[in-house]
Amino acid sequence: MTQPALLVLEDGTTLRGTAFGAAGETFGEMVFNTGMTGYQETLTDPSYCRQIVAMTAPHIGNTGVNDEDPESGRVWVSGYVVREPARLASSWRARQDLDAYLKDQGVTGIAVRGTRLLTRRVRERGAMRAAISTTETSPDRLLERVLASAEMTGADLARVVSTPEPYTVRPPETPRYRVVAVDLGIKASTPRNLAARGCEVLVVPATATAQEILAASPDGVFFSNGPGDPAAATYAVDAMRGVLDAGLPVFGICLGSQILALALGLSTYKLRYGHRGVNQPVMDLATGRVYITSHNHGFAAALPGAPGKPLIPNGPGKPLLSPFDTPYGPAQVSHVNLNDGVVEGLRLLERPVFSVQYHPEAAPGPHDAADHFDQFRALLGRVNRAEA
């Protein structure tokens, strides 16, 4: 017998559907993901902490859940919205179906016919607070509690999802480089990608100081993806500045890219509904190459005097792509999102430092941007040869 469930957004939008996953209630920021596959990686991505994720693909759960694809040790989404859950999990790797997995993880979900309407509402009005409940029948009462719930702006979540203790991921052969990865919400496939390129990766908590990072004698430092408002993670900004002062190669992705922006003296702002999915076109401004990339971020970097203003590589925004001054020398926007002109990458021109606002490990998603790990490895080699 199916159990009814209720989804309420902070603007009063109400959708009724069927319970999916664990019974109960959950609150979070309502966002949508455009990926047609990779739901298991999405569920276990720490960047989705305190978010209710709606999948735009109509059928979710077809391949069940396996033991190989999780990006962390647990499901991080607050709630899950799908149009039609798969009735049968069909894959030789499947160990259980998605509904049972969400029940085991205590994640409340809802199956509704209106995922298209829901996505359009979020696109038009922006990401907003929401709740799913299998126990509350009154939309008005649930709305009151949604309006009393925490907002994402100002939320310091990196320290919530980060590893409590350092750990090491080693390459299959003798390591060539030692990298400290600051875990702001890191996905398991990221240190594996670095290890596959000969790096011994020491993963440290989000609150690690520059002194603690440098004490590990790294050849380079990586700042990971993660959830929450980058402006609230002041400890990570301080650590980034200390690492930049030391002159080490630095590579940041997603939240790590925003942390770099703040360390350089830029500001960040909240996007209307964010980028979440596996099909975002991003241009490398140095080469003109367009990457199809995997994204999950609700905030972005803003250039001085232009908060929230889109950058258009061949249009009115072109002057903004000129180098700008920072305490660490000139920097430049390196990548731009072709859908909306959002800054998608930064690079210091006189130091071995760069970042991108997307997932080069692409789990799930296309592998167009995997060469960014190769670029980081090349920087490590170049700096080490110069010092030898």
C-alpha positions in Angstrom: 0.0 0.0 0.0 1.4 3.4 -1.0 1.8 6.2 1.6 0.9 9.8 0.7 3.6 12.5 1.0 3.6 16.3 0.8 6.2 18.7 -0.8 5.9 22.4 0.1 8.2 25.2 -1.1 8.6 28.5 0.7 6.6 30.4 -1.9 3.6 28.2 -1.0 3.9 25.8 -4.0 2.5 22.4 -2.9 2.8 19.1 -4.6 1.2 15.9 -3.3 2.7 12.5 -4.2 3.7 9.1 -2.9 6.3 8.5 -0.2 9.6 7.2 -1.5 12.4 6.1 0.8 12.1 6.7 4.6 9.0 7.9 6.2 9.1 11.1 8.2 10.0 14.8 7.4 12.9 16.6 6.0 13.8 20.2 5.4 16.4 21.8 3.0 17.0 24.0 0.0 15.0 22.9 -3.1 17.3 22.4 -6.1 17.2 20.3 -9.3 19.7 18.1 -11.1 19.6 17.5 -14.8 21.7 14.3 -14.9 20.0 11.3 -16.6 22.3 8.9 -14.8 24.6 8.7 -11.8 22.0 9.2 -9.1 24.0 7.1 -6.6 27.0 9.5 -7.0 24.7 12.5 -6.6 23.1 11.1 -3.5 26.5 10.5 -1.8 28.1 13.8 -2.9 28.7 15.9 0.3 28.1 19.1 -1.8 24.4 18.3 -1.5 24.3 18.5 2.3 21.1 20.2 3.5 19.5 20.2 0.0 16.4 18.5 -1.3 17.3 17.3 -4.8 14.7 16.9 -7.6 15.8 14.8 -10.6 14.6 16.1 -14.0 15.1 12.7 -15.7 11.7 10.8 -15.5 12.9 7.4 -14.4 15.3 7.0 -11.4 16.5 3.8 -9.8 16.7 1.6 -12.9 20.1 0.2 -12.1 19.7 0.0 -8.3 22.5 0.7 -5.9 25.9 -0.9 -5.8 29.0 -1.0 -3.6 31.4 0.6 -6.1 29.9 4.0 -7.0 29.3 5.9 -3.7 31.3 9.1 -3.4 31.3 9.1 0.4 30.3 6.8 3.2 26.6 8.0 3.4 23.8 9.8 1.6 24.1 13.5 2.1 21.0 14.9 0.4 18.3 16.0 2.8 15.5 14.8 0.6 14.9 13.3 -2.8 12.2 14.1 -5.4 11.6 11.8 -8.5 8.9 11.6 -11.0 8.7 7.8 -11.3 10.8 5.4 -9.2 11.9 2.3 -11.0 9.9 -0.7 -10.0 12.7 -3.1 -10.8 16.5 -2.6 -10.3 18.3 -4.2 -13.2 22.1 -4.4 -13.1 24.6 -7.1 -12.4 26.3 -4.8 -9.9 23.1 -3.9 -8.0 23.0 -4.9 -4.3 19.6 -3.4 -3.4 17.0 -1.1 -5.0 17.0 2.6 -4.5 13.9 2.8 -2.3 15.4 0.3 0.2 18.7 2.2 0.1 17.0 5.5 1.0 15.1 3.8 3.8 18.3 2.3 5.2 19.9 5.8 5.1 16.9 7.5 6.7 16.3 9.8 3.7 12.8 10.9 3.0 11.7 11.2 -0.6 8.6 11.8 -2.7 7.4 10.6 -6.1 5.4 13.3 -7.9 4.1 13.7 -11.4 4.9 17.4 -11.3 8.8 17.4 -11.5 8.6 19.4 -14.7 6.4 22.0 -13.0 8.8 21.9 -9.9 11.8 22.5 -12.1 10.3 25.4 -13.9 9.2 27.0 -10.6 12.8 26.8 -9.2 14.2 28.2 -12.5 11.7 31.1 -12.4 11.8 31.9 -8.7 15.2 30.5 -7.7 16.3 27.9 -5.2 14.2 28.1 -2.1 13.6 26.4 1.2 11.3 23.4 1.2 10.1 20.3 3.1 8.9 16.8 2.4 6.6 15.1 4.9 4.8 11.8 5.1 3.3 12.8 8.5 2.0 16.3 8.0 -1.2 16.7 5.9 -1.7 20.4 6.2 0.3 22.5 3.6 -0.2 25.6 5.7 1.3 24.1 8.8 4.2 22.7 6.9 4.8 26.0 5.2 5.1 27.7 8.5 7.9 25.4 9.5 9.6 25.8 6.1 9.7 29.5 6.6 11.3 29.0 10.0 14.0 26.7 8.7 17.6 27.7 8.0 18.7 29.4 4.7 21.7 28.4 2.6 23.1 31.9 2.6 25.5 32.1 5.5 25.6 28.3 6.1 29.0 26.9 7.1 28.7 23.3 6.0 32.2 22.3 4.9 33.2 21.5 8.5 30.0 19.4 8.8 30.8 17.1 5.9 34.6 17.0 6.2 36.6 14.1 7.4 37.3 14.3 11.2 40.8 12.9 10.9 43.4 12.9 8.1 43.8 9.9 5.9 46.1 9.0 3.0 45.3 7.7 -0.5 48.3 6.1 -2.2 49.1 5.5 -5.8 49.6 2.0 -7.1 53.3 2.6 -7.7 56.0 4.6 -5.9 54.6 8.2 -5.5 56.2 11.0 -7.4 54.5 13.8 -5.6 52.9 14.5 -2.2 49.6 16.4 -2.3 47.6 17.7 0.6 43.9 17.7 -0.2 41.8 20.0 2.0 38.4 18.2 2.4 35.7 20.7 2.1 33.3 18.0 1.0 35.6 15.9 -1.2 34.3 13.0 -3.4 36.1 9.7 -3.2 36.9 9.7 -6.9 39.0 12.9 -6.6 41.9 11.6 -4.5 41.8 8.4 -6.7 42.3 10.6 -9.8 45.3 12.3 -8.2 46.7 8.9 -7.0 46.3 7.6 -10.6 48.7 10.4 -11.6 51.4 9.4 -9.2 50.4 11.5 -6.2 50.3 10.4 -2.6 47.3 12.3 -1.3 47.0 13.3 2.4 43.3 14.3 2.9 42.9 16.7 5.8 39.9 18.3 7.5 38.3 21.4 6.2 39.5 23.4 9.3 43.2 22.5 8.7 45.4 25.6 9.1 48.0 26.6 6.6 50.6 25.7 9.2 49.2 22.2 9.5 49.1 21.8 5.7 52.6 23.0 5.2 53.9 20.8 8.0 53.1 17.8 5.8 55.8 19.1 3.3 53.5 18.9 0.3 54.6 19.4 -3.3 51.1 21.0 -3.9 47.8 21.6 -2.3 44.3 20.8 -3.5 41.1 22.4 -2.3 38.0 20.3 -2.9 34.3 20.8 -3.7 31.8 21.2 -0.8 28.5 22.6 0.4 27.3 25.8 1.9 28.2 29.5 1.5 31.9 30.0 0.7 31.8 33.4 2.6 31.1 31.4 5.8 34.2 29.2 5.5 36.6 31.9 6.6 39.0 29.2 8.1 39.5 27.8 4.5 40.1 31.2 3.1 42.8 31.8 5.8 44.4 28.5 5.0 44.3 29.2 1.2 46.1 32.6 1.8 48.8 30.9 3.9 49.4 28.3 1.2 49.5 31.0 -1.5 52.1 32.9 0.7 54.2 29.8 0.7 54.3 29.7 -3.2 53.1 26.1 -3.6 51.1 24.9 -6.6 47.4 25.1 -5.8 44.4 23.5 -7.6 40.9 24.2 -6.4 37.5 22.9 -7.7 33.9 24.1 -7.0 33.9 25.4 -3.4 37.7 25.3 -3.5 37.5 27.7 -6.5 35.3 30.1 -4.6 37.7 29.9 -1.6 40.5 30.9 -4.0 38.4 33.8 -5.2 37.8 35.1 -1.7 41.5 34.7 -0.9 42.4 36.8 -3.9 40.1 39.6 -2.7 37.1 38.9 -4.8 33.6 38.3 -3.5 31.1 35.5 -4.0 27.3 35.6 -4.6 24.4 33.2 -4.6 23.2 32.0 -8.0 19.5 32.2 -8.7 19.1 28.4 -9.0 22.7 27.2 -9.4 24.3 24.7 -11.7 23.6 21.0 -11.0 23.9 18.4 -13.7 26.3 16.7 -16.2 25.8 18.9 -19.2 27.1 22.4 -18.6 29.1 24.0 -21.5 32.2 25.8 -20.3 34.7 27.7 -22.5 38.4 27.7 -21.8 39.2 31.3 -22.8 42.8 30.7 -23.5 42.1 28.0 -26.2 38.4 28.5 -27.1 37.8 24.9 -26.3 34.4 24.1 -24.9 34.2 21.5 -22.2 30.9 19.7 -21.4 31.1 19.5 -17.6 29.6 18.2 -14.4 28.4 20.8 -11.9 27.0 21.1 -8.4 27.3 24.7 -7.0 24.9 27.4 -5.9 27.4 30.2 -5.4 29.9 31.8 -7.8 32.8 34.2 -7.8 32.2 37.9 -8.7 34.7 40.2 -10.3 35.4 43.6 -8.7 32.6 46.0 -9.4 30.5 43.4 -11.2 28.8 41.2 -8.6 26.5 38.8 -10.4 27.1 40.3 -13.8 27.5 37.6 -16.5 30.7 37.4 -18.6 30.3 37.0 -22.3 33.5 36.0 -24.1 32.7 37.7 -27.4 30.2 40.4 -26.2 29.9 43.4 -23.9 31.5 41.6 -20.9 34.8 41.1 -22.7 36.7 43.9 -21.0 36.0 42.1 -17.7 38.2 39.2 -18.8 41.3 41.3 -18.7 43.8 40.5 -15.9 43.0 42.0 -12.5 45.3 42.7 -9.5 45.4 40.6 -6.4 47.7 40.4 -3.4 49.4 37.5 -5.2 50.0 39.2 -8.5 47.8 39.5 -11.6 45.0 37.0 -12.1 42.6 36.2 -14.9 39.2 34.6 -15.4 40.2 31.4 -17.3 36.8 29.7 -17.9 33.2 31.0 -18.5 29.9 29.1 -18.5 28.3 29.5 -21.9 24.8 29.1 -20.6 24.8 32.2 -18.3 28.2 33.7 -18.3 29.2 32.7 -14.8 32.9 32.7 -13.9 34.0 29.0 -14.1 37.7 29.3 -13.5 40.5 31.5 -12.2 44.3 31.5 -12.8 47.2 33.4 -11.3 49.5 34.6 -14.0 52.7 34.6 -12.0 52.2 31.7 -9.7 51.3 28.0 -10.2 47.7 28.4 -9.1 44.4 27.7 -10.9 40.9 26.6 -10.2 37.7 25.5 -12.0 34.1 25.8 -10.8 33.1 22.3 -11.8 34.0 18.6 -11.3 37.0 17.3 -13.4 36.6 13.9 -11.7 33.0 14.0 -13.2 31.3 11.4 -11.0 28.8 11.2 -12.5 29.3 13.0 -15.9 31.5 13.5 -18.9 35.3 13.2 -18.6 36.1 16.2 -20.8 37.8 18.0 -18.0 39.9 15.2 -16.6 43.0 16.8 -18.1 42.8 19.4 -15.3 44.4 16.8 -13.1 47.1 16.4 -15.7 47.7 20.2 -15.7 48.1 20.1 -11.9 50.5 17.2 -12.1 52.5 19.2 -14.7 52.7 22.1 -12.3 54.0 19.9 -9.6 56.7 18.6 -11.9 57.6 22.0 -13.1 58.0 23.5 -9.7 59.9 20.5 -8.4 62.3 20.7 -11.3 62.8 24.4 -10.8 63.7 23.8 -7.2 66.1 20.9 -7.8 
